[in-house]
Amino acid sequence: MADHKHGEMDIKEQISTFDGFVKFTTWTVVAILGILVFLAVFAT
């Protein structure tokens, strides 16, 4: 079994995936809030 050495794993893909997830979540929340504001202003 190979010895594990802390800090040697390449995590570029994981960082990229996480950054994409955070951006997607942020824009989704902004869109939902925009829709809610729109509905609150123009609801009859």
C-alpha positions as a Markdown table, in Angstrom:
| # | Residue | x | y | z |
|---|---|---|---|---|
| 1 | Met | 0.0 | 0.0 | 0.0 |
| 2 | Ala | 1.3 | 3.4 | -0.9 |
| 3 | Asp | 2.2 | 5.9 | 1.8 |
| 4 | His | 0.0 | 8.9 | 2.1 |
| 5 | Lys | 1.8 | 12.3 | 2.1 |
| 6 | His | -0.3 | 15.2 | 3.2 |
| 7 | Gly | -0.6 | 18.0 | 0.7 |
| 8 | Glu | 0.6 | 16.2 | -2.4 |
| 9 | Met | -2.8 | 15.5 | -4.1 |
| 10 | Asp | -3.7 | 17.6 | -7.2 |
| 11 | Ile | -7.0 | 19.3 | -6.3 |
| 12 | Lys | -7.3 | 21.7 | -9.3 |
| 13 | Glu | -10.4 | 19.8 | -10.6 |
| 14 | Gln | -12.1 | 19.9 | -7.2 |
| 15 | Ile | -11.4 | 23.6 | -6.7 |
| 16 | Ser | -12.8 | 24.3 | -10.2 |
| 17 | Thr | -15.9 | 22.3 | -9.6 |
| 18 | Phe | -16.5 | 24.0 | -6.2 |
| 19 | Asp | -16.0 | 27.5 | -7.7 |
| 20 | Gly | -18.5 | 26.6 | -10.4 |
| 21 | Phe | -21.0 | 25.4 | -7.9 |
| 22 | Val | -20.7 | 28.5 | -5.8 |
| 23 | Lys | -21.2 | 30.8 | -8.8 |
| 24 | Phe | -24.2 | 28.7 | -10.0 |
| 25 | Thr | -25.7 | 28.9 | -6.5 |
| 26 | Thr | -25.1 | 32.6 | -6.2 |
| 27 | Trp | -26.7 | 33.4 | -9.5 |
| 28 | Thr | -29.6 | 31.1 | -8.8 |
| 29 | Val | -30.3 | 32.9 | -5.5 |
| 30 | Val | -30.0 | 36.3 | -7.2 |
| 31 | Ala | -32.5 | 35.2 | -9.9 |
| 32 | Ile | -35.0 | 33.8 | -7.3 |
| 33 | Leu | -34.8 | 37.0 | -5.3 |
| 34 | Gly | -35.3 | 39.0 | -8.5 |
| 35 | Ile | -38.4 | 37.0 | -9.3 |
| 36 | Leu | -39.7 | 37.4 | -5.8 |
| 37 | Val | -39.2 | 41.2 | -5.9 |
| 38 | Phe | -40.9 | 41.3 | -9.3 |
| 39 | Leu | -43.9 | 39.4 | -8.1 |
| 40 | Ala | -44.1 | 41.5 | -4.9 |
| 41 | Val | -44.1 | 44.7 | -6.9 |
| 42 | Phe | -46.5 | 43.7 | -9.8 |
| 43 | Ala | -48.8 | 41.2 | -8.0 |
| 44 | Thr | -52.4 | 42.1 | -8.2 |
